Amino acid sequence: MTDQATTHEFQAETKKLLDIVINSLYTERDIFIRELISNSSDALEKMRHESLTQDNIFDDHVPLEVTIDLDEKKYTMTITDTGVGMTRAELETNLGTIAHSGSGNFVAELAEAARKDVSLIGQFGVGFYAAFMAGSKVTVQSRSWDGSEGNEWISDGSGSFTISECPGLHRGTRIVIDLKDDAHDYAQKWKVESIIKQYSTFVPFPIKLEGDTVNTVQAIWTRTKNEITDEEYNDFYKFVGNASDEPHYRLHFSVDAPLAINAVLFAPKENFESMGFGRVDPGVNLYCQRVLIDQHSENILPEWLRFLKGVVDSEDLPLNISRQALQDNALVMKLRKVITKRFLKFLAEEAKRDSDYYLDFWNTFGIYLKEGVTSDYEFQKELAQLVRFESSRSEDGKPTSLADYVERMGEGQEEIYYINGPNRAAIEAGPYVEMFNKKDIEIIYTMEPIDDFVLNHLGEFDGKKLVSADRADLDLSKSGDAEADEDKSKKLSSEASSELVTWLKKILDDKVADVIESKRLVDSPAMIVNPDGYMTSSMERIMAASRMEKGLAPEASKKNLEINLASPLIKQLADLVKSDESFATDVAAQIYDNAMIQAGLVVDPMVMVERNYKILNKAVGA
């Protein structure tokens, strides 16, 4: 080294910047390694471009790579790249001026065709100063690709730096960090290796740590799909998803508008939440130019797609000064919308291509899509195409789509009907489907508590309103036809019906909101319906369970009791009221409890059992 050293004061803005960077900018100290590797990668990318366009490159035989050496005795870290390097003037400008970006100016001067081949994030911008988070002194030795003499830049980050000539350097830049007393662990290989694998695995140049290449996994999202084998995709999935099996689905796509995006997304085969492992963290990582920006990102996909694994890389993504938060929330939302819609479109295409394979996916991850319907209005239209439920016309255990239901609808039908129950057998044995079966109207079976919320949130599909079969205002009758006249002849007389309804209202006044004649029961004597057209029985059960979890008493709401005036039991009840009203009162209460149980609602079992024995004793004459 010569004696021609000069001392320079940092600009006032840079002094402030250093204080911010060292004390409060980055939430994780590990970030400084990512930033320095990114800067080295930028310099190597520029060198790669220069080697294609320029002659007389200094040290043109040197391979393009990053090397990191550690000294656990002296507590130093040395990061070296064989990139374009810097002249003395560039050292002073790039490392002494706030957020100066040599590569920003460089890219601006490139021709449009050449620009497509360059991947630059920012040469020695703000990220360089992160080195002072861990370093008490930082030394930068650099020699430009043009062969001019090398120089050395030294600073302790306190307000000034020196620049001296440094002969004998190879092309590129070497950064030596004297680690602070509380940062000595950065001189340990395992520590640095774990940081590189977390943040810089996909940097496009070899990163050698103590002679071993650390980044051995390729960024396959940057390659075209037809040149990637299934084995490579599966290996990549196992790496990014920390998995041992193969994925159920994979989606690899690139778009240029409205944002430049490269993405590889995987749907696993197993749902770990359903296995009792707790809520899973988001599994998609956000990259910018192959450098990790947000691991397990909560920003780029909605929470209900948290089961997905993979990578999203966008070169258009603006980053804040620390690269840890995104500057433009509107742009993040646009990125989120593009990726989500593309994945949902992919699922719709797969469902058409192989419906059975899609049903395997639905049975495993359908709960997440249902969550999306109930929590994310923006994507309801796409999700409605993907939901699947069993119905009265589907095979047992094989759900159908809403689109297929609409296609099968009869002439004149304007609504899609559904009913909830614990299983298919219970639903089909219940009173709510009797008239649907008689009139050959398909009805969807919702057998999970969330299903009614899903259909209620959807509201309609393809212009057809979604209607629960336990609504009080549901009317499937066709007045004036022979069938209706035949049913009418079997019923109680108008006077007897009126008297029975009035009596039941009085007897069940504390339990029911109203007692009405049913227009849809065929065989069953009675059923419970909701006066509130939006609150189905299953939704009420969920709300009651939620209140119990919070230690609150369930809120009981009165229902309507619909009675079948053609039912033999109801006819006998009308006679019993006149001959033995006390016994008729017990029978009426039992009919109500039975209807409540068929609706899946709670009754007092002790009271019901005691009444049951009372009725049985009467029946056998005990």
C-alpha positions in Angstrom: 0.0 0.0 0.0 1.3 3.5 -0.8 1.2 6.5 1.5 -1.2 8.4 -0.8 -4.1 8.1 1.7 -6.8 10.7 1.8 -9.4 11.2 4.5 -13.0 12.2 3.7 -15.9 13.1 5.9 -19.2 11.4 5.1 -21.8 13.7 3.8 -24.2 14.9 6.5 -27.0 12.8 5.1 -24.8 9.7 5.1 -23.9 10.3 8.8 -27.6 10.2 9.6 -28.1 7.2 7.4 -25.4 5.3 9.2 -26.9 5.9 12.6 -30.3 4.8 11.3 -28.9 1.6 9.6 -26.8 0.6 12.6 -29.4 1.3 15.3 -32.9 1.0 13.9 -33.3 0.3 10.2 -33.0 -3.5 10.1 -35.0 -5.7 12.5 -32.6 -8.6 12.0 -28.8 -8.2 12.0 -28.4 -11.3 9.7 -29.7 -9.1 6.9 -26.2 -7.5 6.4 -24.9 -10.7 4.9 -27.8 -10.8 2.4 -27.2 -7.2 1.4 -23.5 -7.7 0.8 -24.0 -10.9 -1.2 -26.6 -9.0 -3.2 -24.2 -6.2 -4.0 -21.6 -8.8 -5.0 -24.1 -10.5 -7.3 -24.9 -7.1 -8.9 -21.2 -6.5 -9.6 -20.9 -10.0 -11.1 -23.9 -9.4 -13.3 -22.4 -6.2 -14.6 -19.2 -8.0 -15.2 -21.0 -10.7 -17.1 -22.5 -8.1 -19.3 -19.2 -6.2 -19.9 -17.5 -9.4 -20.9 -20.1 -9.8 -23.7 -19.7 -6.3 -25.0 -16.2 -5.1 -24.2 -12.7 -6.2 -25.1 -9.5 -6.0 -23.0 -11.2 -7.1 -19.8 -8.8 -7.1 -16.9 -8.4 -10.5 -15.3 -10.8 -11.9 -17.9 -9.8 -15.5 -16.9 -11.1 -15.2 -13.4 -14.4 -17.0 -12.8 -17.5 -15.1 -11.7 -18.2 -16.0 -8.1 -18.5 -14.9 -4.5 -16.2 -16.2 -1.8 -16.6 -15.8 1.9 -13.8 -16.5 4.4 -14.0 -16.5 8.2 -11.4 -16.1 10.9 -12.6 -17.3 14.2 -9.5 -16.1 16.0 -9.4 -12.6 14.7 -13.2 -12.4 14.4 -13.3 -11.2 10.8 -15.5 -11.9 7.8 -14.2 -11.4 4.3 -16.6 -11.3 1.3 -14.9 -11.2 -2.1 -16.4 -11.0 -5.6 -14.8 -11.0 -9.0 -17.2 -8.4 -10.4 -16.6 -5.1 -12.1 -14.9 -3.6 -9.1 -14.6 0.1 -8.5 -12.1 2.9 -9.3 -11.0 5.4 -6.6 -13.6 7.9 -7.7 -16.3 5.2 -7.6 -15.2 4.1 -4.1 -15.6 7.7 -2.9 -18.9 8.3 -4.6 -20.6 4.9 -4.0 -19.5 4.4 -0.4 -19.6 8.0 0.7 -22.9 9.2 -0.7 -26.3 8.2 0.6 -28.1 5.5 -1.5 -26.0 6.1 -4.6 -26.6 3.3 -7.0 -24.0 2.7 -9.6 -26.0 0.0 -11.2 -29.0 2.2 -11.4 -27.1 4.6 -13.7 -25.6 1.6 -15.5 -28.9 0.1 -16.4 -30.3 3.4 -17.6 -27.6 3.6 -20.2 -28.2 0.1 -21.6 -30.0 -0.5 -24.9 -33.4 -2.0 -24.6 -32.3 -5.4 -25.9 -29.4 -5.7 -23.6 -31.4 -4.6 -20.6 -33.3 -7.9 -20.6 -30.1 -9.8 -19.9 -29.1 -7.8 -16.8 -30.4 -8.6 -13.3 -29.3 -5.8 -11.0 -30.7 -4.7 -7.6 -28.4 -1.9 -6.6 -24.6 -1.7 -6.5 -23.4 -0.5 -3.1 -26.5 1.3 -2.2 -27.9 1.6 1.3 -27.5 -2.1 1.9 -23.7 -1.8 2.1 -24.0 0.3 5.3 -25.7 -2.6 7.0 -22.2 -4.0 7.4 -21.7 -1.6 10.3 -24.4 -3.4 12.2 -22.0 -6.2 12.8 -18.7 -4.5 12.1 -16.6 -2.2 14.2 -14.5 -1.5 11.1 -15.2 -2.1 7.5 -12.4 -2.3 4.9 -13.2 -2.4 1.1 -10.5 -3.2 -1.4 -11.5 -2.9 -5.0 -10.0 -2.9 -8.5 -12.0 -2.0 -11.6 -12.4 -4.2 -14.6 -10.6 -1.5 -16.7 -7.3 -2.4 -15.1 -6.8 0.9 -13.2 -4.9 0.7 -9.9 -6.7 -0.8 -6.9 -7.7 1.2 -3.9 -8.7 0.6 -0.3 -11.5 2.2 1.6 -11.6 2.1 5.4 -14.1 3.4 7.9 -15.4 2.7 11.4 -18.7 4.2 10.6 -18.3 7.1 13.0 -18.2 9.9 10.4 -15.2 9.7 8.2 -13.4 7.3 5.8 -10.0 7.0 4.2 -9.0 5.9 0.7 -5.5 4.7 -0.2 -3.9 3.1 -3.2 -3.8 -0.7 -2.8 -1.6 -2.3 -5.5 -1.6 -6.0 -6.4 -5.4 -6.5 -6.3 -7.2 -8.8 -8.7 -10.4 -7.5 -10.4 -13.4 -7.2 -8.1 -14.1 -6.2 -4.6 -13.1 -7.5 -1.2 -14.9 -6.5 2.0 -13.3 -7.2 5.3 -15.5 -6.8 8.4 -13.9 -6.6 11.8 -16.7 -8.0 13.9 -18.0 -6.2 17.0 -17.7 -8.0 20.4 -21.4 -9.0 20.3 -21.2 -10.2 16.7 -18.4 -12.8 17.0 -20.8 -15.6 16.0 -20.7 -14.3 12.4 -17.2 -15.7 12.3 -18.6 -19.2 12.6 -19.3 -21.2 9.4 -22.6 -22.8 10.5 -24.0 -19.4 11.3 -23.1 -17.8 8.0 -24.1 -20.9 6.0 -27.6 -20.9 7.5 -28.0 -17.2 6.6 -26.9 -17.8 3.0 -29.2 -20.7 2.6 -32.1 -18.7 4.0 -31.7 -15.5 2.0 -29.3 -16.1 -0.9 -29.8 -19.7 -2.0 -30.8 -18.7 -5.5 -28.2 -16.0 -6.3 -27.2 -16.9 -9.9 -23.4 -17.1 -9.1 -21.6 -19.6 -7.0 -21.2 -18.6 -3.3 -18.3 -20.3 -1.8 -18.0 -20.4 2.0 -14.6 -21.6 3.2 -14.1 -23.3 -0.1 -17.5 -25.1 -0.2 -20.3 -24.0 -2.6 -23.3 -23.2 -0.5 -26.0 -22.3 -3.1 -26.4 -25.5 -5.0 -30.2 -25.3 -5.7 -31.2 -23.7 -9.0 -33.8 -21.0 -9.3 -36.0 -23.1 -11.6 -38.7 -20.4 -11.9 -36.3 -18.5 -14.1 -36.2 -21.3 -16.6 -38.8 -22.3 -19.2 -41.2 -25.0 -18.3 -40.4 -27.4 -21.2 -36.7 -27.6 -20.1 -37.5 -28.6 -16.5 -38.1 -32.3 -15.7 -40.7 -33.6 -13.2 -37.8 -34.8 -11.0 -36.4 -31.3 -10.9 -39.8 -29.8 -10.0 -40.2 -32.4 -7.2 -36.7 -31.8 -5.8 -37.4 -28.1 -5.8 -40.7 -28.6 -4.0 -39.0 -30.8 -1.4 -36.5 -28.0 -0.9 -38.8 -25.0 -0.6 -41.6 -26.9 1.1 -39.4 -28.9 3.5 -41.3 -31.9 2.3 -40.5 -35.6 1.7 -43.3 -36.5 -0.8 -44.3 -35.1 -4.2 -46.9 -32.3 -4.6 -50.5 -32.9 -5.6 -50.5 -29.9 -8.0 -47.8 -27.6 -9.4 -48.2 -24.3 -11.2 -45.3 -22.6 -13.0 -46.1 -19.4 -14.7 -44.6 -16.1 -15.9 -46.4 -12.9 -16.7 -45.1 -9.5 -17.9 -48.2 -7.4 -17.3 -49.5 -5.8 -15.2 -46.3 -6.9 -13.3 -43.3 -9.0 -14.2 -43.8 -12.1 -12.2 -42.2 -15.6 -12.2 -43.8 -18.1 -9.9 -43.7 -21.7 -9.0 -46.5 -22.8 -6.7 -47.2 -26.3 -5.2 -50.2 -27.7 -3.5 -49.1 -30.5 -1.1 -50.8 -33.9 -0.8 -51.4 -33.6 3.0 -53.3 -31.1 5.1 -51.3 -30.8 8.3 -53.8 -28.5 10.0 -56.4 -31.3 9.7 -53.9 -33.7 11.4 -53.8 -31.5 14.5 -50.5 -29.7 13.9 -52.0 -26.3 14.4 -52.4 -23.4 12.0 -49.7 -23.6 9.3 -47.5 -20.6 8.4 -47.7 -19.3 4.8 -45.5 -21.4 2.6 -44.6 -19.1 -0.3 -41.5 -17.0 -0.3 -41.1 -13.6 -2.0 -38.0 -12.9 -4.0 -36.7 -10.0 -6.0 -34.1 -10.9 -8.6 -33.6 -14.2 -6.8 -32.8 -12.6 -3.4 -35.2 -13.5 -0.6 -37.2 -10.5 0.5 -40.0 -12.0 2.6 -39.8 -15.6 3.8 -43.2 -17.3 4.4 -44.8 -14.1 3.1 -48.1 -13.0 4.5 -48.5 -10.3 1.9 -48.5 -12.0 -1.5 -51.3 -14.5 -1.0 -54.5 -14.4 1.0 -54.3 -16.2 4.3 -56.7 -18.9 3.1 -54.1 -20.0 0.6 -51.5 -20.5 3.4 -51.2 -24.2 2.5 -49.4 -23.5 -0.8 -45.6 -23.8 -1.0 -43.3 -22.2 -3.5 -41.7 -19.0 -4.8 -42.8 -15.7 -6.3 -40.2 -13.5 -7.9 -41.0 -10.0 -9.2 -38.4 -7.7 -10.5 -41.0 -4.9 -10.5 -41.3 -5.0 -6.8 -40.2 -1.7 -5.2 -38.6 -2.2 -1.8 -38.1 0.1 1.1 -34.7 1.2 2.2 -34.1 -2.0 4.2 -35.6 -4.4 1.7 -37.7 -5.8 4.6 -40.9 -4.0 3.9 -42.6 -3.1 0.6 -42.9 0.5 -0.3 -46.1 0.4 -2.4 -49.0 -1.4 -0.8 -51.1 -0.9 -3.9 -48.5 -2.7 -5.9 -48.4 -5.5 -3.4 -52.2 -5.9 -3.6 -51.9 -6.0 -7.4 -49.3 -8.8 -7.1 -51.5 -10.6 -4.7 -54.5 -10.3 -7.0 -52.6 -11.5 -10.1 -51.2 -14.6 -8.4 -54.4 -15.6 -6.6 -56.5 -15.3 -9.7 -54.0 -17.3 -11.7 -53.9 -20.1 -9.2 -57.7 -20.2 -9.0 -57.9 -20.3 -12.7 -55.4 -23.2 -12.7 -57.6 -25.1 -10.2 -60.7 -24.6 -12.4 -58.8 -25.9 -15.4 -57.6 -28.9 -13.5 -61.1 -29.6 -12.2 -62.3 -29.8 -15.8 -59.3 -31.8 -17.0 -59.5 -34.5 -14.3 -62.5 -34.1 -12.0 -61.6 -37.1 -9.8 -58.1 -35.9 -9.2 -59.5 -32.5 -8.3 -61.9 -34.1 -5.9 -58.9 -35.6 -4.1 -57.5 -32.1 -3.7 -60.9 -30.7 -2.6 -61.4 -33.4 0.0 -58.0 -32.4 1.5 -57.9 -28.6 1.0 -61.5 -27.7 0.3 -61.8 -26.3 3.9 -59.3 -23.5 2.9 -61.3 -22.6 -0.2 -64.5 -22.4 1.9 -62.6 -20.1 4.3 -61.8 -18.0 1.3 -65.5 -17.7 0.3 -66.5 -16.6 3.8 -63.6 -14.1 4.3 -62.5 -12.7 0.9 -65.2 -11.2 -1.2 -62.8 -10.3 -3.9 -62.3 -13.9 -5.1 -65.8 -15.3 -4.4 -66.7 -15.6 -8.1 -63.7 -17.7 -8.8 -64.1 -19.8 -5.6 -67.8 -20.5 -6.4 -66.6 -22.4 -9.4 -64.4 -24.6 -7.2 -66.6 -25.5 -4.3 -68.0 -29.0 -4.2 -70.9 -30.6 -2.2 -72.9 -33.8 -2.3 -76.5 -33.6 -3.5 -79.6 -35.7 -3.9 -78.4 -36.5 -7.5 -74.7 -37.1 -6.8 -73.1 -40.4 -5.9 -72.6 -41.1 -2.2 -69.2 -39.6 -1.3 -68.7 -37.9 -4.7 -69.5 -34.1 -4.5 -70.8 -32.1 -7.4 -70.2 -28.5 -8.5 -72.7 -25.6 -8.4 -72.2 -25.3 -12.2 -73.3 -29.0 -12.7 -76.3 -28.4 -10.4 -77.4 -25.4 -12.5 -77.1 -27.4 -15.6 -79.4 -30.1 -14.3 -82.0 -27.6 -13.0 -85.5 -28.2 -14.3 -87.5 -25.7 -16.4 -88.8 -22.9 -14.3 -86.5 -23.5 -11.3 -84.9 -20.2 -10.3 -83.2 -21.2 -7.0 -80.5 -23.5 -5.8 -81.6 -25.4 -2.6 -79.5 -26.8 0.2 -80.0 -28.4 3.5 -77.5 -29.2 6.4 -77.1 -32.4 8.3 -74.5 -34.5 10.0 -74.4 -37.0 7.1 -76.1 -38.0 3.9 -78.3 -40.7 5.6 -79.6 -38.3 8.3 -80.4 -35.7 5.7 -82.3 -38.1 3.4 -84.2 -39.5 6.4 -85.2 -36.0 7.5 -88.4 -34.0 6.7 -86.7 -31.2 4.8 -86.1 -33.2 1.6 -89.5 -34.9 1.3 -91.1 -32.4 -1.0 -87.9 -32.1 -3.0 -87.9 -35.8 -3.6 -91.6 -35.8 -4.5 -91.1 -33.0 -7.1 -87.7 -34.4 -8.3 -85.9 -31.2 -7.4 -82.2 -31.6 -6.6 -81.1 -30.4 -3.2 -77.5 -29.9 -2.1 -76.4 -31.6 1.1 -74.2 -29.4 3.4 -72.5 -31.8 5.9 -69.9 -29.5 7.5 -70.8 -26.7 9.9 -69.1 -24.1 7.7 -71.0 -25.1 4.6 -74.1 -23.0 5.3 -71.8 -20.0 6.0 -70.2 -20.6 2.6 -73.4 -20.7 0.7 -74.9 -17.8 2.6 -71.8 -15.7 1.8 -72.1 -16.6 -1.9 -75.7 -15.6 -1.9 -76.1 -16.7 -5.5 -74.5 -18.6 -8.3 -74.9 -17.9 -12.0 -77.9 -15.7 -11.3 -79.6 -18.3 -9.2 -80.2 -17.5 -5.5 -78.9 -20.0 -3.0 -81.7 -20.9 -0.5 -81.7 -23.1 2.6 -84.5 -25.7 2.8 -85.2 -24.8 6.5 -86.4 -21.3 5.7 -89.9 -20.5 6.9 -90.8 -18.8 3.6 -90.0 -21.7 1.4 -92.9 -22.8 -0.8 -92.5 -25.6 -3.3 -96.3 -26.2 -3.8 -98.1 -25.8 -7.1 -101.6 -24.7 -6.4 -104.4 -25.9 -8.6 -102.8 -29.1 -9.9 -104.2 -32.6 -9.4 -101.5 -33.5 -6.9 -102.3 -30.5 -4.7 -106.0 -31.3 -4.8 -105.3 -34.9 -3.8 -103.1 -33.8 -0.9 -105.8 -31.3 0.2 -108.4 -34.1 0.4 -106.2 -35.9 3.0 -105.9 -33.0 5.4 -107.9 -32.0 8.4 -110.8 -29.8 7.7 -110.2 -26.1 7.7 -112.1 -25.6 11.0 -110.2 -28.5 12.7 -106.9 -27.2 11.4 -107.5 -23.8 12.7 -108.4 -25.1 16.1 -105.3 -27.3 16.3 -102.9 -24.5 15.2 -104.4 -22.2 17.8 -104.1 -24.8 20.5 -100.5 -25.6 19.6 -99.5 -21.9 19.7 -100.9 -21.7 23.2 -99.3 -24.9 24.4 -95.9 -24.2 22.9 -95.9 -20.5 23.3 -92.6 -20.4 25.3 -90.9 -22.5 22.7 -92.0 -21.5 19.2 -92.4 -18.2 17.4 -95.3 -19.5 15.4 -97.2 -22.7 14.3 -98.1 -22.8 10.7 -99.4 -25.3 8.1 -96.6 -26.9 6.1 -96.7 -26.7 2.3 -93.8 -29.1 1.8 -94.1 -32.0 4.3 -95.1 -35.3 2.7 -94.8 -38.0 5.4 -93.3 -36.4 8.5 -95.7 -34.9 11.0 -93.7 -31.7 11.7 -90.5 -29.8 11.3 -88.7 -26.8 12.7 -87.9 -23.9 10.3 -86.2 -20.6 10.8 -88.3 -17.4 10.7 -85.0 -15.6 9.8 -84.3 -16.5 6.2 -80.6 -16.1 6.7 -80.0 -18.0 9.9 -80.0 -21.7 9.2 -79.9 -24.3 11.9 -76.3 -25.2 11.2 -75.2 -21.6 11.4 -77.0 -21.3 14.7 -75.2 -24.4 16.0 -71.8 -22.8 15.1 -72.7 -19.5 16.9 -73.9 -21.5 20.0 -70.6 -23.4 20.1 -68.7 -20.2 19.7 -70.5 -18.7 22.7 -69.8 -21.8 24.8 -66.1 -21.6 24.0 -66.2 -18.0 25.3 -68.0 -19.1 28.5 -71.2 -17.5 27.4 -74.7 -19.1 27.6 -76.2 -20.0 24.3 -78.8 -17.6 22.9 -82.0 -19.5 22.3 -84.2 -18.1 19.5 -87.7 -19.2 18.9 -88.4 -21.2 15.7 -91.5 -21.8 13.6 -93.1 -25.2 13.9 -94.5 -26.4 10.6 -97.1 -29.2 10.9 -98.3 -31.6 8.2 -102.1 -31.5 8.3 -102.3 -34.7 6.3 -100.2 -36.7 8.8 -102.1 -39.4 10.7 -100.3 -38.4 13.9 -101.3 -34.7 13.5 -104.9 -35.8 12.8 -105.0 -38.0 15.9 -103.5 -35.2 17.9 -106.4 -33.0 16.9 -108.9 -35.6 18.2 -106.7 -36.2 21.3 -107.0 -32.5 22.3 -110.7 -32.9 22.8 -110.6 -36.3 24.5 -107.4 -36.0 26.7 -105.8 -32.6 26.6 -103.2 -33.4 29.2 -101.9 -36.4 27.2 -102.2 -34.3 24.0 -99.9 -31.6 25.6 -97.2 -34.3 26.2 -97.5 -35.5 22.6 -97.3 -32.0 21.3 -94.1 -31.3 23.3 -92.7 -34.6 22.0 -93.4 -33.7 18.4 -91.7 -30.4 19.0 -88.6 -32.0 20.5 -88.4 -34.6 17.7 -88.5 -31.8 15.2 -85.8 -29.9 17.0 -83.6 -33.0 17.0 -84.2 -33.5 13.3 -83.1 -29.9 12.8 -79.9 -30.7 14.7 -80.8 -28.4 17.5 -80.5 -28.9 21.3 -83.2 -30.1 23.6 -83.2 -31.0 27.3 -82.6 -34.8 27.2 -83.7 -35.4 30.8 -87.1 -33.7 30.3 -87.5 -35.5 26.9 -86.7 -38.9 28.4 -89.1 -38.4 31.3 -91.9 -37.4 28.9 -91.1 -40.3 26.6 -91.7 -42.8 29.4 -94.9 -41.0 30.4 -96.2 -41.4 26.8 -95.1 -45.0 26.6 -96.8 -45.8 29.9 -100.0 -44.3 28.6 -99.7 -46.2 25.3 -99.3 -49.6 27.0 -101.9 -48.8 29.6 -99.5 -48.8 32.5 
